[in-house]
Amino acid sequence: SLEVPFPSSHEATIALRSLSPDREPRKGGISKVITVSGSTLSRWSADEARILRVSVNSFLDHLSLVMETMDMFGPPVAM
Amino acid sequence: MTVVIGFEGSANKIGIGIIRDGEVLSNPRRTYITPPGQGFMPSDTARHHRAVILTVLKEALEQAGLKPADIDCVAYTKGPGMGAPLVTVALVARTVAQLWRKPLLGVNHCIGHIEMGRLITKANNPTVLYVSGGNTQVIAYSERRYRIFGETIDIAVGNCLDRFARVIKISNDPSPGYNIEQMAKKGSQYVELPYTVKGMDVSFSGILSYIEETLFSMLVEITERAMAHCGSQEVLIVGGVGCNLRLQEMMGVMCKERGAKLFATDERFCIDNGAMIAQAGWEMFRSGQVTELEDSWITQRYRTDEVEVTWRD
Protein backbone atom coordinates (compact mmCIF):
# COMPACT_ATOMS: atom_id res chain seq x y z
CA SER A 1 0.00 0.00 0.00
CA LEU A 2 1.00 3.58 -0.66
CA GLU A 3 0.06 6.69 1.27
CA VAL A 4 0.29 10.12 -0.36
CA PRO A 5 -0.17 13.30 1.71
CA PHE A 6 -2.04 16.29 0.28
CA PRO A 7 -2.42 19.83 1.68
CA SER A 8 -6.16 19.29 2.14
CA SER A 9 -8.72 16.52 1.81
CA HIS A 10 -10.36 18.53 -1.00
CA GLU A 11 -7.15 18.31 -3.03
CA ALA A 12 -6.77 14.63 -2.19
CA THR A 13 -10.32 14.11 -3.48
CA ILE A 14 -9.50 15.98 -6.70
CA ALA A 15 -6.56 13.63 -7.22
CA LEU A 16 -8.73 10.60 -6.47
CA ARG A 17 -11.42 11.63 -8.96
CA SER A 18 -8.84 12.31 -11.67
CA LEU A 19 -7.01 9.01 -11.16
CA SER A 20 -9.88 6.56 -10.68
CA PRO A 21 -12.01 6.62 -13.88
CA ASP A 22 -9.63 4.74 -16.23
CA ARG A 23 -9.57 0.96 -16.04
CA GLU A 24 -6.34 -0.97 -15.56
CA PRO A 25 -5.03 -1.89 -19.03
CA ARG A 26 -4.57 -5.53 -18.02
CA LYS A 27 -7.83 -7.28 -17.21
CA GLY A 28 -6.68 -10.06 -14.89
CA GLY A 29 -4.13 -10.44 -12.13
CA ILE A 30 -4.33 -6.98 -10.58
CA SER A 31 -6.69 -5.14 -8.32
CA LYS A 32 -6.22 -1.59 -7.16
CA VAL A 33 -8.20 0.42 -4.66
CA ILE A 34 -7.74 4.15 -4.10
CA THR A 35 -9.42 5.85 -1.19
CA VAL A 36 -9.18 9.20 0.52
CA SER A 37 -9.09 9.86 4.21
CA GLY A 38 -7.36 13.17 4.84
CA SER A 39 -4.60 12.05 2.48
CA THR A 40 -4.73 9.60 -0.44
CA LEU A 41 -4.28 5.93 0.21
CA SER A 42 -3.78 3.30 -2.47
CA ARG A 43 -3.80 -0.41 -1.97
CA TRP A 44 -2.86 -3.01 -4.54
CA SER A 45 -3.03 -6.75 -4.72
CA ALA A 46 -1.56 -8.67 -7.63
CA ASP A 47 -0.85 -12.25 -8.61
CA GLU A 48 2.66 -11.50 -9.88
CA ALA A 49 5.30 -9.01 -8.75
CA ARG A 50 5.90 -7.97 -12.36
CA ILE A 51 2.25 -6.94 -12.85
CA LEU A 52 2.31 -5.09 -9.53
CA ARG A 53 5.44 -3.16 -10.52
CA VAL A 54 3.98 -2.03 -13.85
CA SER A 55 0.75 -0.90 -12.24
CA VAL A 56 2.47 0.98 -9.41
CA ASN A 57 4.93 2.67 -11.81
CA SER A 58 2.06 3.77 -14.00
CA PHE A 59 0.12 5.06 -11.03
CA LEU A 60 3.07 7.08 -9.73
CA ASP A 61 3.61 8.65 -13.18
CA HIS A 62 -0.04 9.60 -13.37
CA LEU A 63 -0.11 10.84 -9.79
CA SER A 64 2.90 13.09 -10.37
CA LEU A 65 1.25 14.60 -13.47
CA VAL A 66 -1.92 15.31 -11.47
CA MET A 67 0.12 16.91 -8.67
CA GLU A 68 2.13 19.04 -11.11
CA THR A 69 -1.12 20.19 -12.70
CA MET A 70 -2.48 21.13 -9.29
CA ASP A 71 0.73 23.04 -8.48
CA MET A 72 0.64 24.99 -11.72
CA PHE A 73 -3.09 25.65 -12.02
CA GLY A 74 -4.25 25.48 -8.42
CA PRO A 75 -5.15 26.19 -5.73
CA PRO A 76 -8.73 24.94 -6.17
CA VAL A 77 -11.30 27.69 -6.71
CA ALA A 78 -13.40 28.33 -3.63
CA MET A 79 -17.09 27.38 -3.61
CA MET B 1 -21.42 33.52 -24.77
CA THR B 2 -19.85 30.10 -24.23
CA VAL B 3 -16.10 29.45 -23.96
CA VAL B 4 -14.83 25.88 -24.21
CA ILE B 5 -11.27 24.58 -23.84
CA GLY B 6 -10.46 21.33 -25.67
CA PHE B 7 -7.66 18.83 -24.96
CA GLU B 8 -6.47 16.44 -27.70
CA GLY B 9 -3.66 13.86 -27.58
CA SER B 10 -4.93 10.55 -28.97
CA ALA B 11 -1.99 10.04 -31.37
CA ASN B 12 1.36 11.81 -31.76
CA LYS B 13 -0.02 15.36 -31.66
CA ILE B 14 -0.83 17.11 -28.39
CA GLY B 15 -3.03 20.16 -28.82
CA ILE B 16 -5.10 22.40 -26.54
CA GLY B 17 -7.52 24.90 -28.06
CA ILE B 18 -10.04 27.47 -26.86
CA ILE B 19 -13.22 28.38 -28.74
CA ARG B 20 -15.69 31.14 -27.96
CA ASP B 21 -18.94 30.94 -29.92
CA GLY B 22 -17.32 29.75 -33.14
CA GLU B 23 -14.17 31.85 -32.81
CA VAL B 24 -10.85 30.03 -32.35
CA LEU B 25 -9.05 32.06 -29.68
CA SER B 26 -5.97 29.83 -29.49
CA ASN B 27 -4.89 26.42 -30.78
CA PRO B 28 -1.27 25.57 -29.86
CA ARG B 29 0.00 22.08 -30.75
CA ARG B 30 3.15 19.95 -30.52
CA THR B 31 4.00 16.87 -32.59
CA TYR B 32 6.05 13.90 -31.43
CA ILE B 33 8.29 13.14 -34.42
CA THR B 34 10.26 9.89 -34.59
CA PRO B 35 13.43 9.29 -36.66
CA PRO B 36 12.98 8.06 -40.27
CA GLY B 37 12.03 4.39 -40.42
CA GLN B 38 10.32 4.42 -37.01
CA GLY B 39 6.67 4.74 -36.05
CA PHE B 40 5.50 6.13 -32.71
CA MET B 41 4.77 3.78 -29.77
CA PRO B 42 2.12 4.46 -27.09
CA SER B 43 4.42 4.79 -24.05
CA ASP B 44 6.94 7.06 -25.80
CA THR B 45 4.11 9.17 -27.16
CA ALA B 46 2.53 9.44 -23.70
CA ARG B 47 5.91 10.48 -22.31
CA HIS B 48 6.21 13.19 -24.96
CA HIS B 49 2.74 14.54 -24.20
CA ARG B 50 3.34 14.46 -20.47
CA ALA B 51 6.49 16.54 -20.86
CA VAL B 52 4.81 19.35 -22.78
CA ILE B 53 1.12 19.34 -21.89
CA LEU B 54 1.22 21.86 -19.04
CA THR B 55 3.30 24.28 -21.13
CA VAL B 56 0.84 23.96 -24.02
CA LEU B 57 -2.05 24.57 -21.60
CA LYS B 58 -0.40 27.76 -20.39
CA GLU B 59 0.13 28.84 -24.01
CA ALA B 60 -3.50 28.20 -24.86
CA LEU B 61 -4.70 30.45 -22.03
CA GLU B 62 -2.10 33.14 -22.68
CA GLN B 63 -2.64 33.27 -26.44
CA ALA B 64 -6.39 33.53 -25.90
CA GLY B 65 -5.85 36.21 -23.26
CA LEU B 66 -8.10 34.35 -20.85
CA LYS B 67 -8.09 33.25 -17.22
CA PRO B 68 -9.50 29.91 -16.04
CA ALA B 69 -12.52 31.75 -14.63
CA ASP B 70 -13.46 32.75 -18.21
CA ILE B 71 -13.83 29.12 -19.29
CA ASP B 72 -17.31 27.55 -19.21
CA CYS B 73 -16.50 23.91 -19.99
CA VAL B 74 -13.50 21.57 -20.23
CA ALA B 75 -13.64 19.15 -23.18
CA TYR B 76 -11.17 16.32 -23.77
CA THR B 77 -10.81 13.37 -26.14
CA LYS B 78 -12.48 10.30 -24.66
CA GLY B 79 -11.40 8.17 -27.64
CA PRO B 80 -10.70 6.52 -29.99
CA GLY B 81 -6.90 6.43 -30.00
CA MET B 82 -3.86 5.11 -28.17
CA GLY B 83 -4.49 4.28 -24.51
CA ALA B 84 -1.48 5.75 -22.70
CA PRO B 85 -1.53 9.15 -24.48
CA LEU B 86 -5.33 9.39 -24.03
CA VAL B 87 -4.95 8.83 -20.28
CA THR B 88 -2.17 11.42 -19.94
CA VAL B 89 -4.35 14.09 -21.49
CA ALA B 90 -7.54 13.06 -19.68
CA LEU B 91 -5.76 13.30 -16.30
CA VAL B 92 -4.92 16.96 -16.85
CA ALA B 93 -8.40 17.76 -18.20
CA ARG B 94 -10.11 16.12 -15.21
CA THR B 95 -7.79 17.87 -12.76
CA VAL B 96 -8.25 21.38 -14.13
CA ALA B 97 -12.01 20.82 -14.48
CA GLN B 98 -12.10 20.14 -10.74
CA LEU B 99 -9.62 22.89 -9.79
CA TRP B 100 -11.59 25.47 -11.74
CA ARG B 101 -15.01 23.95 -10.86
CA LYS B 102 -16.07 23.61 -14.51
CA PRO B 103 -18.16 20.85 -16.12
CA LEU B 104 -16.28 18.16 -18.05
CA LEU B 105 -17.12 16.76 -21.51
CA GLY B 106 -15.70 13.60 -23.11
CA VAL B 107 -15.59 14.06 -26.88
CA ASN B 108 -15.34 11.52 -29.71
CA HIS B 109 -12.18 12.38 -31.69
CA CYS B 110 -13.81 11.76 -35.08
CA ILE B 111 -16.74 14.02 -34.20
CA GLY B 112 -14.19 16.68 -33.22
CA HIS B 113 -12.87 16.57 -36.78
CA ILE B 114 -16.38 16.74 -38.25
CA GLU B 115 -17.55 19.65 -36.12
CA MET B 116 -14.37 21.63 -36.83
CA GLY B 117 -14.81 21.00 -40.55
CA ARG B 118 -18.42 22.20 -40.37
CA LEU B 119 -17.46 25.30 -38.40
CA ILE B 120 -14.59 26.40 -40.63
CA THR B 121 -16.12 25.60 -44.02
CA LYS B 122 -19.78 26.31 -43.17
CA ALA B 123 -20.75 23.24 -45.23
CA ASN B 124 -24.45 22.61 -44.60
CA ASN B 125 -24.94 18.84 -44.51
CA PRO B 126 -22.00 17.24 -46.32
CA THR B 127 -21.00 13.65 -46.93
CA VAL B 128 -17.82 13.47 -44.83
CA LEU B 129 -14.62 11.67 -45.78
CA TYR B 130 -12.58 11.29 -42.59
CA VAL B 131 -9.02 10.21 -43.45
CA SER B 132 -6.08 10.16 -41.06
CA GLY B 133 -3.33 7.91 -39.72
CA GLY B 134 -5.77 6.19 -37.41
CA ASN B 135 -9.12 6.39 -39.19
CA THR B 136 -10.72 6.04 -42.62
CA GLN B 137 -14.49 6.46 -42.73
CA VAL B 138 -17.18 7.84 -45.03
CA ILE B 139 -19.82 9.41 -42.80
CA ALA B 140 -23.27 10.90 -43.36
CA TYR B 141 -25.48 12.55 -40.75
CA SER B 142 -28.94 11.09 -40.25
CA GLU B 143 -31.38 11.34 -37.37
CA ARG B 144 -29.05 12.22 -34.52
CA ARG B 145 -26.18 9.95 -35.57
CA TYR B 146 -23.09 10.32 -37.69
CA ARG B 147 -23.65 7.11 -39.64
CA ILE B 148 -20.61 5.25 -40.94
CA PHE B 149 -21.42 4.46 -44.55
CA GLY B 150 -18.11 2.90 -45.44
CA GLU B 151 -14.71 2.44 -43.84
CA THR B 152 -11.44 0.63 -44.14
CA ILE B 153 -11.76 -3.07 -43.45
CA ASP B 154 -8.19 -3.17 -42.23
CA ILE B 155 -5.83 -0.19 -41.85
CA ALA B 156 -6.36 3.53 -42.24
CA VAL B 157 -5.15 5.17 -45.44
CA GLY B 158 -2.79 7.41 -43.43
CA ASN B 159 -1.38 4.33 -41.70
CA CYS B 160 -0.72 2.81 -45.12
CA LEU B 161 1.08 5.95 -46.28
CA ASP B 162 3.03 6.20 -42.99
CA ARG B 163 4.19 2.57 -43.24
CA PHE B 164 5.25 3.10 -46.83
CA ALA B 165 7.25 6.14 -45.73
CA ARG B 166 8.89 4.02 -43.02
CA VAL B 167 9.94 1.34 -45.48
CA ILE B 168 11.68 3.80 -47.77
CA LYS B 169 12.90 5.84 -44.76
CA ILE B 170 11.33 9.18 -45.63
CA SER B 171 11.64 11.80 -42.87
CA ASN B 172 8.72 12.05 -40.39
CA ASP B 173 9.24 15.82 -40.11
CA PRO B 174 6.75 17.53 -40.30
CA SER B 175 4.82 14.34 -41.14
CA PRO B 176 5.51 11.32 -43.38
CA GLY B 177 2.41 12.03 -45.45
CA TYR B 178 3.50 15.56 -46.25
CA ASN B 179 6.88 14.33 -47.47
CA ILE B 180 5.28 11.61 -49.62
CA GLU B 181 3.11 14.28 -51.21
CA GLN B 182 6.10 16.50 -52.04
CA MET B 183 7.95 13.58 -53.62
CA ALA B 184 4.85 12.43 -55.50
CA LYS B 185 4.55 15.85 -57.13
CA LYS B 186 7.83 15.19 -58.92
CA GLY B 187 6.73 11.72 -60.09
CA SER B 188 5.80 11.06 -63.68
CA GLN B 189 5.35 7.30 -63.92
CA TYR B 190 2.13 5.64 -62.81
CA VAL B 191 2.47 2.05 -61.65
CA GLU B 192 -0.67 -0.10 -61.80
CA LEU B 193 -1.38 -1.71 -58.42
CA PRO B 194 -4.20 -3.58 -56.67
CA TYR B 195 -7.32 -1.44 -56.36
CA THR B 196 -9.43 -2.79 -53.52
CA VAL B 197 -12.90 -1.36 -53.13
CA LYS B 198 -15.56 -3.67 -51.73
CA GLY B 199 -18.94 -1.95 -52.09
CA MET B 200 -18.89 0.85 -49.53
CA ASP B 201 -15.60 -0.22 -47.93
CA VAL B 202 -11.89 -0.20 -48.82
CA SER B 203 -8.86 -2.30 -47.94
CA PHE B 204 -5.33 -0.90 -47.73
CA SER B 205 -3.14 -3.56 -46.20
CA GLY B 206 -2.52 -5.34 -49.51
CA ILE B 207 -1.06 -2.33 -51.21
CA LEU B 208 1.66 -0.98 -49.03
CA SER B 209 4.17 -0.26 -51.75
CA TYR B 210 3.36 3.22 -53.05
CA ILE B 211 1.58 5.90 -54.82
CA GLU B 212 -1.25 8.11 -53.72
CA GLU B 213 -3.18 7.83 -56.99
CA THR B 214 -4.59 4.41 -56.31
CA LEU B 215 -5.36 4.99 -52.63
CA PHE B 216 -7.06 8.28 -53.29
CA SER B 217 -9.07 6.98 -56.25
CA MET B 218 -10.49 4.31 -53.97
CA LEU B 219 -11.52 6.96 -51.46
CA VAL B 220 -13.11 9.13 -54.15
CA GLU B 221 -15.13 6.14 -55.36
CA ILE B 222 -16.60 5.27 -51.97
CA THR B 223 -17.33 8.90 -51.20
CA GLU B 224 -19.19 9.20 -54.50
CA ARG B 225 -21.18 6.07 -53.73
CA ALA B 226 -22.23 7.46 -50.33
CA MET B 227 -23.23 10.76 -51.94
CA ALA B 228 -25.39 8.90 -54.45
CA HIS B 229 -27.11 6.98 -51.64
CA CYS B 230 -27.79 10.11 -49.60
CA GLY B 231 -28.58 12.44 -52.50
CA SER B 232 -25.87 14.72 -51.13
CA GLN B 233 -24.35 17.67 -53.00
CA GLU B 234 -21.55 18.49 -50.56
CA VAL B 235 -18.31 16.74 -49.59
CA LEU B 236 -16.25 17.64 -46.52
CA ILE B 237 -12.78 16.11 -46.09
CA VAL B 238 -11.41 16.02 -42.53
CA GLY B 239 -8.46 14.30 -40.85
CA GLY B 240 -4.71 14.69 -41.39
CA VAL B 241 -4.70 13.01 -44.81
CA GLY B 242 -7.25 15.65 -45.81
CA CYS B 243 -4.37 18.15 -46.04
CA ASN B 244 -3.19 16.33 -49.14
CA LEU B 245 -3.80 18.62 -52.12
CA ARG B 246 -3.81 15.74 -54.60
CA LEU B 247 -6.67 14.08 -52.69
CA GLN B 248 -8.54 17.38 -52.68
CA GLU B 249 -7.87 17.78 -56.39
CA MET B 250 -9.15 14.30 -57.24
CA MET B 251 -12.22 14.73 -55.03
CA GLY B 252 -12.79 18.12 -56.68
CA VAL B 253 -12.91 16.52 -60.13
CA MET B 254 -15.56 14.04 -58.99
CA CYS B 255 -17.56 16.81 -57.31
CA LYS B 256 -17.45 19.00 -60.41
CA GLU B 257 -18.76 16.11 -62.51
CA ARG B 258 -21.71 15.79 -60.12
CA GLY B 259 -22.27 19.50 -59.65
CA ALA B 260 -21.40 19.11 -55.96
CA LYS B 261 -19.32 21.37 -53.67
CA LEU B 262 -16.07 20.31 -52.04
CA PHE B 263 -15.04 21.57 -48.60
CA ALA B 264 -11.72 21.11 -46.82
CA THR B 265 -9.71 22.89 -44.11
CA ASP B 266 -6.01 23.71 -43.90
CA GLU B 267 -3.34 21.95 -41.80
CA ARG B 268 -4.24 23.98 -38.68
CA PHE B 269 -7.57 22.17 -38.44
CA CYS B 270 -7.40 18.94 -40.43
CA ILE B 271 -4.43 17.72 -38.43
CA ASP B 272 -5.39 16.74 -34.84
CA ASN B 273 -5.75 19.87 -32.69
CA GLY B 274 -7.28 20.96 -29.39
CA ALA B 275 -9.74 23.48 -30.83
CA MET B 276 -11.64 20.75 -32.68
CA ILE B 277 -12.29 19.00 -29.37
CA ALA B 278 -13.36 22.38 -27.93
CA GLN B 279 -15.76 22.92 -30.87
CA ALA B 280 -17.41 19.51 -30.55
CA GLY B 281 -17.50 20.13 -26.79
CA TRP B 282 -19.16 23.53 -27.40
CA GLU B 283 -21.93 21.89 -29.45
CA MET B 284 -22.41 19.09 -26.91
CA PHE B 285 -22.35 21.45 -23.91
CA ARG B 286 -24.86 23.86 -25.46
CA SER B 287 -27.22 20.97 -26.14
CA GLY B 288 -27.08 19.97 -22.48
CA GLN B 289 -24.48 17.19 -22.34
CA VAL B 290 -21.97 16.80 -19.53
CA THR B 291 -19.61 13.97 -18.51
CA GLU B 292 -19.52 13.00 -14.84
CA LEU B 293 -16.01 12.33 -13.51
CA GLU B 294 -16.77 8.66 -12.75
CA ASP B 295 -17.77 8.20 -16.42
CA SER B 296 -14.79 10.12 -17.81
CA TRP B 297 -12.67 7.00 -18.51
CA ILE B 298 -10.89 6.96 -21.85
CA THR B 299 -11.39 4.23 -24.43
CA GLN B 300 -9.21 3.06 -27.31
CA ARG B 301 -12.26 2.05 -29.34
CA TYR B 302 -15.06 4.55 -29.78
CA ARG B 303 -17.12 4.40 -32.95
CA THR B 304 -18.35 7.62 -34.50
CA ASP B 305 -21.94 6.33 -34.57
CA GLU B 306 -21.99 5.54 -30.82
CA VAL B 307 -22.59 9.21 -30.02
CA GLU B 308 -26.06 10.71 -29.90
CA VAL B 309 -25.79 13.94 -31.90
CA THR B 310 -28.16 15.97 -29.76
CA TRP B 311 -27.11 19.28 -31.30
CA ARG B 312 -28.45 18.61 -34.82
CA ASP B 313 -31.98 17.91 -36.02
Chai-1 contact restraints between the chains, C-beta under 6 A:
chainA,res_idxA,chainB,res_idxB,connection_type,confidence,min_distance_angstrom,max_distance_angstrom,comment,restraint_id
A,I14,B,Q98,contact,1.0,0.0,6.0,A-B,restraint_1
A,R17,B,L293,contact,1.0,0.0,6.0,A-B,restraint_2
A,S18,B,L91,contact,1.0,0.0,6.0,A-B,restraint_3
A,S18,B,R94,contact,1.0,0.0,6.0,A-B,restraint_4
A,S18,B,T95,contact,1.0,0.0,6.0,A-B,restraint_5
A,P21,B,S296,contact,1.0,0.0,6.0,A-B,restraint_6
A,P21,B,W297,contact,1.0,0.0,6.0,A-B,restraint_7
A,D22,B,V87,contact,1.0,0.0,6.0,A-B,restraint_8
A,D22,B,W297,contact,1.0,0.0,6.0,A-B,restraint_9
A,D22,B,I298,contact,1.0,0.0,6.0,A-B,restraint_10
A,H62,B,L91,contact,1.0,0.0,6.0,A-B,restraint_11
A,L65,B,R50,contact,1.0,0.0,6.0,A-B,restraint_12
A,L65,B,L91,contact,1.0,0.0,6.0,A-B,restraint_13
A,V66,B,L91,contact,1.0,0.0,6.0,A-B,restraint_14
A,V66,B,T95,contact,1.0,0.0,6.0,A-B,restraint_15
A,T69,B,V92,contact,1.0,0.0,6.0,A-B,restraint_16
A,T69,B,T95,contact,1.0,0.0,6.0,A-B,restraint_17
A,M72,B,L54,contact,1.0,0.0,6.0,A-B,restraint_18
A,F73,B,V96,contact,1.0,0.0,6.0,A-B,restraint_19
A,F73,B,L99,contact,1.0,0.0,6.0,A-B,restraint_20
A,G74,B,L99,contact,1.0,0.0,6.0,A-B,restraint_21
A,P76,B,L99,contact,1.0,0.0,6.0,A-B,restraint_22
A,V77,B,W100,contact,1.0,0.0,6.0,A-B,restraint_23
A,V77,B,R101,contact,1.0,0.0,6.0,A-B,restraint_24
